[in-house]
Amino acid sequence: MRRAGTERWRWHEAQSGGRSRDPSGDDVKALLVAGARPNFIKVAPILRALAEEGHEGILVHTGQHYDYEMSGAFFEDLEIPEPDHYLGVGSGTHAKQTGRCMEAFEPVLREVKPDWVVVVGDVNSTLACALVTAKLRDELGCRLAHVEAGLRSRDWSMPEEVNRVLTDRLADLCLTPSPDADENLKAEGIEEERIAFVGNVMIDTLYRQLPKAEKCTLRQELGLEAGEYAVATLHRPSNVDDKGRLAEIIEGFRLVSEEMPLVLPLHPRTAERLKFFGLRGRLNGIECLKPIGYTEMLSLVKDSAVVLTDSGGLQEETTVLGVPCVTLRETTERPITVEQGTNRLVGWPVTAAAVVASTKRVAEGCAPRDTRYSLLGWDGEAAGRAVSCTLSAG
């Protein structure tokens, strides 16, 4: 593992001198925004790092994911405190969800008057709260930090790509998870002083939860042998809202399940679409579960033979764990996972045969299972660096 003092960590030594208190001696007030499950994984370590430094972290839950299985269970699992503000945005079209979030967030921002607004990831809540902050920052004296900045798929049909690019343009500070993200931002004309490489905060949560996952018995309860089953997830609208594509992917899952058991925790949107399109009967042979918590999911993933997913976070988690992954998308904003050899993009346009073929190839070509990739900044300490860097920029 490369540590501070190497060439890539010089920004940290120059800007923060390690995890130090705000040089002014004043407590800093940070307003953190989370709206969906991937956001909760990222804000948990940042809230802890703020508390360790003696600063105030105020959590806003926009309610983009709002039911217990998609939200409440994650808060309990990751030991996240109750949100200080809940906006209740709910579901809807991109325009409605973004608009409702902006409208609900503005009075909270005016009331709290934080030093920093910290947005994470690339969901609609991320962009909505970034827009509100950018319009009010001069009036309120606050600034905007984007955690997980600089990731790019270069696929503008992905709503998340729009959210990512626009949020980075608005941010006073772009906190990046990997060196390629820095280069993406520089190529887009973002000034170097606005860019800080801190590493991957999602992996902070993975390492913290791994001991709990080791004790979890879900795999045994399902009768699964370590290294002899597949885990799948599917939720992206581009996959589940298209009947033909959804049918091909589910058929691919079924064919994989003929070779090894396949576990599929069903996202509510996916479950609804399967019912709407009359495809529930295609799930025969697949072990379908209700949405499960982070630790339970981690316990299944770490012992699996292969993961099939359209999730961004799982591409990163499987890379750290050395588990083969098939990404059910045409592009990825996390090419570093493909470069590491753990991740493979499915053939496109996706077919059942492509799902099976990609699964076999990545499983055969992946590194040994006991190999953990030590990517720079994916070391469980990224949140502390993010907080130190933000304070030093203040």
C-alpha positions in Angstrom: 0.0 0.0 0.0 1.4 3.4 -0.9 1.1 5.9 1.8 1.5 9.7 2.3 4.9 10.9 1.3 4.8 9.3 -2.2 4.5 11.5 -5.2 0.7 11.2 -5.5 0.2 12.2 -1.8 2.1 15.5 -1.9 -1.1 17.4 -2.2 -2.1 16.1 1.2 1.1 17.0 2.9 1.2 20.5 1.3 -2.5 21.3 2.0 -3.3 19.7 5.3 -0.2 18.4 6.9 -2.1 15.3 7.9 -5.5 15.1 9.7 -5.2 18.4 11.5 -7.7 20.8 13.0 -8.9 23.9 11.1 -6.0 26.3 11.3 -8.2 29.1 12.4 -9.2 27.1 15.5 -12.9 27.6 14.8 -15.3 24.7 14.4 -16.5 24.1 10.9 -20.1 23.4 10.1 -20.6 21.0 7.1 -24.0 20.2 5.6 -23.9 16.7 4.1 -26.4 15.7 1.5 -27.5 12.1 0.9 -30.4 10.8 -1.2 -29.9 7.2 -2.2 -28.3 4.0 -1.0 -24.9 4.7 -2.6 -24.8 8.1 -1.0 -25.4 6.7 2.5 -22.3 4.4 2.1 -20.2 7.6 1.3 -21.5 10.0 3.9 -21.1 7.5 6.9 -17.3 7.7 7.0 -17.3 11.5 6.3 -19.6 12.1 9.3 -17.3 10.1 11.5 -14.2 11.9 10.3 -15.9 15.3 10.9 -16.8 14.2 14.5 -13.2 13.0 15.1 -11.9 16.4 14.1 -14.3 18.1 16.4 -16.4 19.7 13.7 -20.2 19.7 13.1 -21.7 17.4 10.5 -25.3 18.1 9.7 -27.0 15.4 7.6 -29.7 16.1 5.0 -31.6 13.1 3.7 -33.4 14.2 0.6 -35.7 11.1 0.5 -34.8 10.1 -3.0 -34.7 6.5 -1.6 -37.4 6.7 1.1 -38.7 3.3 2.2 -37.2 1.2 5.0 -35.6 -1.4 2.8 -33.9 1.2 0.6 -33.1 3.7 3.3 -33.8 3.0 7.0 -32.1 -0.4 7.0 -28.9 1.2 5.6 -28.9 3.9 8.3 -29.1 1.2 11.0 -26.5 -1.1 9.2 -24.0 1.7 8.7 -24.6 3.3 12.1 -25.6 6.6 10.6 -27.4 9.0 13.0 -30.9 10.1 12.3 -30.9 12.8 9.6 -31.1 16.4 10.9 -33.3 17.3 8.0 -35.5 15.0 5.9 -36.8 16.5 2.6 -39.2 13.8 1.6 -38.6 14.3 -2.2 -39.7 10.7 -3.2 -39.7 9.3 -6.7 -40.7 10.9 -10.0 -39.3 12.0 -13.3 -35.8 13.5 -13.3 -37.2 17.0 -13.6 -39.8 16.6 -10.9 -37.4 14.9 -8.5 -34.7 17.5 -9.1 -37.1 20.4 -8.8 -38.7 19.2 -5.6 -35.3 18.6 -4.1 -34.1 22.2 -4.9 -37.3 23.7 -3.5 -37.1 21.7 -0.3 -33.3 22.2 0.2 -33.2 26.0 -0.2 -34.9 26.8 3.2 -32.6 24.3 5.0 -29.5 25.9 3.5 -30.7 29.3 4.5 -31.5 28.2 8.0 -28.2 26.2 8.6 -25.8 28.7 6.9 -23.0 26.1 6.8 -19.4 26.8 6.0 -19.5 23.9 3.5 -22.1 21.9 1.6 -20.8 18.5 0.8 -22.6 16.5 -1.9 -21.6 12.9 -2.9 -21.9 10.8 -5.9 -24.1 11.5 -9.0 -27.8 11.1 -8.2 -30.4 13.8 -8.8 -30.2 15.0 -5.2 -26.5 15.6 -5.8 -27.1 18.0 -8.6 -30.2 19.6 -7.1 -28.4 20.6 -3.9 -25.3 21.7 -5.8 -27.4 24.1 -7.9 -29.1 25.6 -4.9 -25.7 26.1 -3.1 -24.1 27.6 -6.2 -26.8 30.2 -6.4 -26.7 31.1 -2.7 -23.0 30.7 -1.8 -22.1 34.4 -2.1 -25.1 35.5 -0.2 -24.7 32.9 2.6 -20.9 32.6 2.6 -20.8 28.9 2.1 -18.9 26.7 -0.4 -19.5 23.5 -2.2 -17.5 20.3 -2.1 -18.2 17.3 -4.4 -17.0 13.9 -3.1 -16.4 11.3 -5.9 -15.7 14.1 -8.4 -14.2 13.5 -11.9 -15.6 10.1 -12.8 -16.7 10.0 -16.4 -18.4 7.4 -18.6 -18.6 9.9 -21.6 -22.1 8.5 -22.2 -24.5 11.4 -22.1 -27.5 9.1 -22.3 -26.8 8.3 -18.6 -28.6 10.8 -16.3 -25.8 10.3 -13.8 -23.2 11.6 -16.3 -25.1 14.9 -16.6 -25.3 15.1 -12.8 -21.6 14.4 -12.4 -20.3 16.9 -15.0 -22.5 19.8 -13.9 -21.8 19.2 -10.2 -18.1 19.3 -10.8 -18.5 22.6 -12.8 -20.3 24.1 -9.8 -18.1 22.8 -7.0 -15.5 25.0 -5.2 -13.6 21.8 -4.4 -13.6 18.5 -6.4 -12.5 15.6 -4.2 -11.5 12.7 -6.5 -11.5 9.0 -5.8 -8.8 7.9 -8.3 -6.0 9.5 -10.4 -7.9 9.2 -13.7 -10.6 11.4 -12.2 -8.1 14.2 -11.7 -7.1 14.0 -15.3 -10.7 14.1 -16.5 -11.3 17.3 -14.6 -8.1 19.0 -15.8 -9.0 18.0 -19.4 -12.3 19.8 -18.9 -10.6 23.0 -17.8 -11.2 22.7 -14.0 -8.5 24.6 -12.2 -5.9 22.5 -10.4 -6.5 24.4 -7.2 -10.1 23.1 -7.2 -9.0 19.5 -7.5 -7.9 17.3 -4.6 -7.2 13.6 -4.8 -8.4 12.0 -1.6 -9.3 8.4 -2.5 -12.4 6.3 -2.4 -14.7 6.9 0.6 -16.9 3.9 -0.3 -14.0 1.7 0.5 -13.7 3.2 3.9 -17.2 1.7 4.6 -16.2 -1.6 3.1 -13.2 -2.0 5.4 -15.2 -0.9 8.4 -18.1 -3.4 7.7 -15.9 -6.3 6.6 -15.5 -7.8 10.1 -19.3 -7.7 10.5 -19.7 -9.3 7.1 -17.4 -12.1 8.1 -19.8 -13.0 10.9 -22.9 -12.7 8.8 -24.6 -16.1 8.3 -26.9 -15.2 5.3 -24.8 -17.3 2.9 -25.1 -20.3 5.1 -28.8 -19.8 5.6 -29.3 -19.8 1.9 -27.3 -23.0 1.6 -24.5 -21.5 -0.5 -20.9 -22.7 -0.6 -18.2 -20.1 -0.7 -16.8 -19.5 -4.2 -19.6 -21.5 -5.9 -22.4 -19.1 -6.5 -23.2 -15.8 -8.3 -24.7 -12.6 -7.0 -26.6 -10.2 -9.3 -28.2 -6.8 -8.9 -30.2 -4.8 -11.4 -31.8 -1.4 -11.0 -30.8 1.1 -13.7 -33.7 2.5 -15.6 -32.0 2.0 -18.9 -32.0 -1.8 -18.2 -35.2 -2.4 -16.3 -37.5 0.1 -18.1 -36.9 -1.6 -21.5 -38.9 -4.8 -21.8 -36.6 -6.4 -24.4 -33.4 -5.6 -22.5 -34.8 -6.6 -19.2 -35.9 -9.9 -20.7 -32.5 -10.6 -22.1 -30.7 -9.9 -18.9 -33.1 -12.0 -16.8 -32.7 -14.9 -19.3 -28.9 -14.4 -19.0 -29.2 -14.7 -15.2 -31.3 -17.8 -15.6 -28.7 -19.5 -17.8 -26.0 -18.6 -15.4 -28.1 -20.1 -12.6 -28.0 -23.4 -14.5 -24.3 -23.5 -13.9 -24.2 -22.2 -10.3 -26.8 -20.9 -7.8 -27.6 -17.2 -8.5 -28.8 -14.8 -5.8 -30.7 -11.7 -6.9 -31.8 -9.1 -4.3 -34.6 -7.4 -6.1 -34.7 -3.6 -6.2 -38.3 -2.3 -5.9 -38.1 -0.7 -9.3 -37.0 -3.9 -10.9 -39.6 -6.0 -9.1 -42.3 -3.6 -10.3 -41.0 -3.6 -13.9 -40.9 -7.4 -14.0 -44.5 -7.5 -12.8 -45.6 -4.8 -15.3 -43.9 -6.6 -18.3 -45.2 -10.0 -17.2 -41.7 -11.3 -16.8 -41.9 -12.7 -13.2 -42.1 -16.2 -14.5 -38.7 -15.9 -16.0 -37.1 -15.9 -12.6 -37.5 -19.6 -12.1 -34.3 -21.1 -10.8 -33.0 -17.7 -9.4 -32.9 -17.1 -5.7 -34.7 -13.8 -5.4 -34.4 -11.8 -2.1 -36.0 -8.6 -0.9 -33.5 -5.7 -0.7 -30.9 -6.4 1.9 -28.6 -4.3 4.1 -25.1 -3.3 3.2 -23.4 -5.8 5.5 -25.5 -8.7 4.3 -24.8 -7.8 0.7 -21.1 -7.5 1.4 -21.1 -10.9 3.1 -22.6 -12.4 -0.1 -20.4 -10.6 -2.5 -17.1 -11.3 -0.8 -17.6 -15.1 -0.9 -19.2 -15.2 -4.4 -17.6 -16.7 -7.6 -18.8 -13.8 -9.7 -21.0 -10.7 -9.5 -23.3 -9.4 -12.3 -24.5 -5.9 -11.8 -25.3 -2.5 -13.3 -24.2 -0.8 -10.0 -21.3 1.6 -9.9 -20.3 0.9 -6.3 -20.2 -2.9 -6.7 -17.7 -2.5 -9.5 -15.4 -0.8 -7.0 -16.1 -3.2 -4.1 -15.5 -6.3 -6.1 -12.2 -4.8 -7.3 -11.0 -4.4 -3.7 -12.2 -7.9 -2.8 -10.7 -9.5 -5.9 -14.1 -10.9 -7.0 -14.8 -11.2 -10.7 -17.5 -8.7 -11.9 -19.6 -8.4 -15.0 -21.0 -4.9 -15.5 -24.3 -4.9 -17.3 -23.8 -1.6 -19.1 -22.3 -0.3 -22.3 -19.9 2.1 -20.5 -18.5 2.6 -17.1 -17.3 5.7 -15.3 -15.0 3.5 -13.3 -12.5 2.3 -16.0 -9.9 1.7 -13.3 -11.8 -1.4 -12.3 -11.6 -2.8 -15.8 -7.9 -2.0 -15.9 -7.4 -3.9 -12.7 -8.7 -7.1 -14.4 -11.6 -7.8 -12.0 -14.3 -6.1 -14.0 -15.6 -6.7 -17.5 -18.3 -4.8 -19.5 -20.9 -7.1 -21.0 -21.1 -7.3 -24.8 -23.5 -4.6 -26.1 -26.3 -4.6 -27.1 -26.8 -6.9 -24.2 -28.1 -10.4 -24.9 -28.6 -13.5 -22.7 -25.7 -15.1 -24.5 -23.5 -12.1 -23.9 -24.2 -12.2 -20.2 -23.2 -15.9 -20.1 -20.1 -15.4 -22.2 -18.9 -12.4 -20.2 -19.5 -14.2 -16.9 -17.3 -17.1 -18.1 -14.5 -14.9 -19.4 -14.2 -12.7 -16.3 -14.4 -15.6 -14.0 -11.6 -17.4 -15.9 -9.4 -14.3 -16.3 -9.7 -12.7 -12.8 -6.7 -12.7 -10.4 -6.6 -15.4 -7.6 -9.3 -14.9 -5.0 -6.9 -14.2 -2.2 -5.6 -11.2 -3.9 -6.7 -7.8 -2.6 -5.9 -4.9 -4.9 -4.2 -2.0 -3.1 -5.3 0.9 -5.3 -3.9 4.2 -4.3 -6.4 5.9 -2.0 -8.6 2.8 -1.6 -7.3 2.1 1.8 -10.0 2.9 4.3 -8.7 6.4 5.1 -10.2 8.6 2.3 -12.8 10.3 4.5 -10.2 11.6 6.8 -8.2 13.0 3.9 -11.4 14.6 2.4 -12.2 16.3 5.7 -8.6 17.6 6.2 -8.4 18.8 2.7 -11.8 20.6 2.9 -10.8 22.3 6.2 -7.4 23.4 4.8 -9.2 24.9 1.8 -11.4 26.8 4.1 
